[in-house]
Amino acid sequence: MGREALEVRPSAKDREVISAEGKILEVPEAWALLPPGDAALSRRIKKDGPSWTVVEMKGRKRFSRGIWAPEERIETLRANLVRERAEPAYQRKLEAGRVRSAKKQVAYAEDFESAVFQFLDFHEAHLDLANRVAKAVTDHAIPVGSGTVARTQRIPIEQRAESAVIAWLRHQTTAYDSMKISRERGKRREVRRHLAKQSKLLLESYRCSAAVGGESCPLRKAMD
């Protein structure tokens, strides 16, 4: 078996998996399943020797179902990691990492809020509202682990800001969350495109005129 690290799919049976080629593989007797959750231990398990990472696909999303590896190696590496984490040097390193992450998050929040404000580009009569909306969108979109488009690095921050605004408006100024949408393929995407057009028209009205934003305006209601 060598030092091979495979990615496999779960099978209907407890100690069987399915290879990328569709072949049924029996889990070796001396192996155990390491549940997902400890990223550091998972990395060491995969680096140290043979392992089978179980990944389940649901649509386009990937879900980890754990790692099969020799049980003795899992316990040894887990014990080593527990000792390392108990050392003062490790705790200092961990705290320093938290401080760096916090500073980075604050800086990103500022940059993202600025990008949102620039995208809104409201008429000068609505600058206060623009600032409030920019902050609301940022607070919703950037928390670590939120899974929103604001957390991706694959597109420029300007595009992230635009997508985050449209998503926020969809939930805050339309009936999207209470809509009964057909399960027909592509229907939800069609609804989102239609609501995005409405949101862009709403934004455009605030860019072009000072005489908008009455009590019935969905954006004003969302910010009350």
Order of alpha helices (4+ residues) and beta strands (2+ residues): beta-beta-beta-beta-alpha-beta-beta-alpha-alpha-alpha-alpha-alpha-alpha
